[in-house]
Amino acid sequence: MIVVIPWAGQNRRFQDEGIFTPKLMLRMPDGRRLLSWILDSIPSPKRIVLVGRREHETEWGRKLAHFRLPPDVSLHCLWLDRPSIGPLDAVLRARRYFHTNDNLMIHYSDCLTSTGAAQITMDECLASPPAGDAAAVVFDSSADRFSWDPNGVFAVGGVFWFRSAARFLRAARKINGPGVGVPAVVWTMKYELWPMDDYVDLGIPSDYHAFMASQGALHASS
């Protein structure tokens, strides 16, 4: 399975509150970076592709070499010289890796599926992939900042699965544009929803601080 983790956003919400560390490198309750938690939550990846901004390379590029990966997993970093026009566009910058029928997972850099029931659910989903061509992690929420599944029942999380990376690429190219996200590609296919009770969204500073506090950790972000 190929896993793409985009972290090329401007991170303005966190910077406005004095947090200048990229989300993917935020400290977690055990002192490790968010990236480590994300990598631990993904069973059996074959290739991991990080899509970041060029300005991240100097400070964080070398540190990425110290993240522990299984010997059969490769890590690739793509550094963008120009901003993406939307979340889907950032993912498509990694299209050189998509010309394969391997499974593809897209995992946004501001969420967790590695806590309690969520991890169990993710393991079960990946152990028995859906009969369809795509899947999206969803959860219950009343916050209006999230997008919703086509029936308006669940908030859509930041983790998506596609049966074929090549098919994802063909579908994504047709609809890519300003502000278009990965869920738009999911809805063009035969898809399943993966509800998760323990899904953790870290998209805004208050969510991050609340999660750290719930785990008995200090709000250390550097």
N, C-alpha and C positions, 0 to 999 in steps of 0.2 A: 504494500500500500504506500502511495505517495501522500505525504502530509505537507500542506502549504500553510504557513503561519504568517499572515500579513501584519506588519507593525510599522506602516508608513504614514500613519495619520499625523496631524499637527499636534495632538495631545493638549489642545488649548484648555480644556476644562481642568486638567491637573495643573498645568502651568499657572493658570489664574489663581490657584490656591497655593502656589509656591512649591509644587512638586515637579521637578524638571527631569526626573528619572523616567525613561520610556516605560510604558506599562509592562512590557514584557520582562523588564528587569526590576520591577518592584519586589521588595522583600516580602516573603510570606511568613506565616507564624513560626516556622521552624528555622528561619534565617536564610533559607534558600531563595532563589529568584523564582518569579512566577513561571518563567520558561521551564524550569526544572519540574515544577508541578504539572505543567501541561504535558511535557514529554513522558512523565510517569503515568499519565492517564491514558495514553494511546497504546494499545496492545499491538505488537508486531508491525511497526512501521518499517518500510524498506528504505525510503529516502525522505529526509526532512528538508524543506526549503523555507528559509526565512526571507521575507521580502521587506527590507527596511530602507530608511532614508540614508543618503550618502553621509550626512553629518553624524549618523550613529556609528559609522565604521571606525573612526579614529578611537573613540572612547570604548566601544563595546566589541569591536571585531575580534580583538585578541582574547578578550575574556570568554568569548563563545567557544574558543578552543579548549577550555577547561571543563566544559559540560560533559558529563559522563554519558556515553551512548553505548549500546550493545555493539560488539565488534562487527556485526553484519549490517549496521545502520549507518548511512552516510548523511552528513550534514552539509548543506549548501547555502550560501548567503548571497542574496542579490541586493545591491545597494543602488537605489534610485537617485538619479541626478536631477530629475524634475518631479514635481508632485503628481500623484495620480488624480484622475478626475472623479474617482469614487472607489468604494471598496472592491467592486468587481474588477475594475481596471487595475488595481494594485495586484490582485491575484493573477490576472492575465499577463503581467510582466514575467511570470514564471512559466510561460507557455512552452518554452523549450523542453520542459520536462513532461509535457502532457501528451506527447505523441505515443501513447501506449494504452493498452486496455487494462492496466493495473487499476485497482480501486484508488479513488482519490478522496482524501479528507481535507477540508478547509477548516481551520481552527483559528478563529479570531483571537487576538492577543489580550483580550480583556474579560475572559470568562474561565470558569473552572467546572470540570465534570469529574473531579478527582476527590470528592468528599462523600463519604457514606454511601447512601443509596444511589447517588448519581454515578459513582464509579461502578457499582454493580450493574446498573442499567446499561452503561456504556459497554462494559465487557460482554454482556449478553447480546447486545445489538450487533457488535462486531463479530461475535462468535457465530451468529446466525444472521447474516446480512439479509435485508428485505428482498422480496421477490421483485420489487420495482427497480427503477434505475437511479433513484435518489432518495435521500432522507434528510430530515432536519430535526435538530434537538429543539424542543419547545418546553414551555413551563407556564405556570399560572402567575399572572401579574396584573395589577391594575394601573401600572405606570404608563402614561401616554407617550413616553419616549421610545417605546419599542415598536417594531413592526409586528404584524399578526399573520397567522396562517390564513389561507384563502377563505375559511369559514368564520374567521373572527373569534375563534374560541381561545387559542393559546398565543402567548407572546413567543416570538421566534428568537432562539438563542444564537450563539455565535459558532456553532459546530454543524458542519454539513458533510454528508457522505454521498459519493457518486460511484456507481458501479464501474464506470469507464472514464478515465481521465480524458481520453480522446473525444468521447461523446460530450463530456462537459465542455471541452474547448470549442467544439462546433456550435453548441447551443449558446455558449456565452458570447461568442463573437457576434452573433446575430442581434443581441440586445444590449451590448455594452454601451454605456453613455454616461453623462454627468449624473452622479448621485445614485447610479444603479448598484444594487447590492447582490450578493450571492443568492439570497432567497428567490430572487426573480428567475434564476436559472432552474432552481428546484421545481418551481411551480409549472415550468414548461414540460416536465417529465412525469412519468408515473412515479409517484412518491409515497413515502410513509412518514409519519410524524413519530418522533421518539420523545415522549413526555418524561421529564426528569424532576423528581420532587426536591432533590438536593442541589439543583443547578445554582451556581453562584455567578452573578454578573458583577463585574468590577469596572463598569464603563464610566462611572463618575466618582469623584473623590469620596463622597459620603458613603458609597457602597463599599469602597476599599477599607475605609476606616471602620465601618460597622462590622465587616468580616473579620478584620484583625482583632477588634474588641471582643467579638463573639468567641474567638479562639484563645482569648487571654493574652494576646500579644500587644506589644507597644506599636504605635503608629510610625514605625521606622520605614521610610520609603527609599532611602538612598542605597 
